[in-house]
Amino acid sequence: MVRRISLRLAQAVRPRRLLQSNPRLRQQQRFASSTPSTEEMQKKAQDALASVQKGLGQAFEAGKKLLGPVGEKAGNLLGAYREPLKYNFAVFREVLKQVYVAERLQPPPLSAFASVYSTLWARARNPQYWRELVRSGDLTKVGIYALEAYGIFKIGEIIGRRSLVGYNIQ
């Protein structure tokens, strides 16, 4: 009885070993794909295009209302280019969506900001942390990082004011 079970087990395992050891046999093995069919993908693309065309049409009409005759004139200048622009915008939006999902581009949660700033504040208030920085020689690195942050802040101020010194009061 035990011999029959072990014989059956050996027969059941043998074909798997053969597939794993022989690369030609492994290539013949195929699995069902989980990707959507081309019809489904085309339907999705058509739905996306229709929604974008509807949205852009509404935005176009709102722009005409908002800008009045100038907006209407600008819309009419597009002429035959309006449809290709709508299509290209739809494609661009879908590509951006795919990149956003694939790269997991999402802003960090507020709890991450809170934890980072609480850690920074706790270190800044701790004299032992500063003694350790001086002892290890990392104080210069922290000073350079602080100088970089201050410089970036000042460059942003200059760009915001559109003037190197002071505000332009005219």
Residue pairs with C-beta under 8 A, 6 or more apart in sequence:
18 25
19 25
19 26
19 29
20 26
36 44
45 94
48 90
48 93
48 94
49 86
49 87
49 90
52 86
52 89
52 90
52 93
53 86
53 90
56 86
56 89
60 75
60 82
63 71
63 74
63 75
64 71
64 72
64 75
65 71
67 74
75 82
78 85
99 105
100 106
123 129
130 139
133 139
133 142
158 164
161 167
161 168
162 168
